[in-house]
Amino acid sequence: MRQAILATAMSMSIAGIAAPWDARAAEPDYLDDRSDAEAVVKSFYNAINRREFSRAWSYFGETKPSANFESFVAGFEGTKSVRVVTGEPGVEGAAGSTFFNVPVAIAATGVDDTERVFAGCYTARLVNPQIQEPPFTGLHLERGALKPSDQSAEEALPAQCGDGPPPPARDAELEQAKKAFAASHGEECAPRGQDAQPTEPERYIIKFHNTVSTDDGEQEVQLFRFFCTMGAYNEAHYYYRADKVRGVREIHFATPELQIQYQNGDSEGKVEAVNIIGYRSDGELINSFYDEATKTITSHAKWRGVGDASSTGIWLFRDGEFSLVQYDVDATYDGEINPETVLDYNTAP
């Protein structure tokens, strides 16, 4: 165990390493996540980057990465920052413990701004919580071994670690879409409640032939629908699309801006006119769904709970994009459902 070669030991060889730490370097946000093996590895390097060496030391169990804490800290004197990349862990069970073998690659930048890449595996261990007695020991790092590489961190990342079966391949576009959604709407759409977990997006594959392209082959787009929030009678969604040419991006939908004229200016009265006075671009759709048969996204926003006033939009997928083809409005608060079509590109004039 103790002969394991950790990234901490290798960082001592970066760039001659006698120069002091540059306190002016940008400090990353605090991350202390021990919920899974990848998170522990990332939290370990987050602590290193923030120079919180006691916290970094604490991610290891009884077997520590260095002979003592002082030598552990000294190993990072010449390291300015470390960027870490992790892969899908392999899982093995033995004698009341679960071991997680995590593929890891790091790009370590020295104080002289030279960068070196190391890659290998970390092993995290979780002793069955149901059989433990105080003090409780949570998921922790057991050992790690990284070797120098002349590739980038992403290229050097091992495909798997351990002797178990290879982990399932990750969908890179799905992972990118989830990261983009979290970055743009993570706070707004954060799950509520003590045990709330992020909702996995619905995913669809759209195959099509682009009529405006010289390439007459079949093309493919992935569509992701993310749940955001739910109210009394409306729920909100965001959509992302991914293809091999343009990558992952959020979809914004053309939506009419309406001017509604009520008799005597009374919104509870008769509707005299519903006019489109412009268009805006909306990312959020209400009570929406994707229909695979028609390749359309439909949104139906209730203006109040009984649903007698509402707006409904339909966006059709063609030539790789979603276009607004129909918009219906029920602007009367009369207890009846009687929408009026104010935009229609589905029907011939």
Helices and strands as residue ranges (DSSP letters): H 7-11, G 14-16, H 37-49, H 53-58, H 69-74, E 79-86, E 90-94, E 97-110, E 115-127, G 129-131, E 140-149, H 153-156, H 172-185, E 202-208, E 219-230, E 235-243, E 247-250, E 253-262, G 263-265, E 271-282, E 284-286, E 289-291, E 296-302, E 310-318, E 321-330, E 340-344
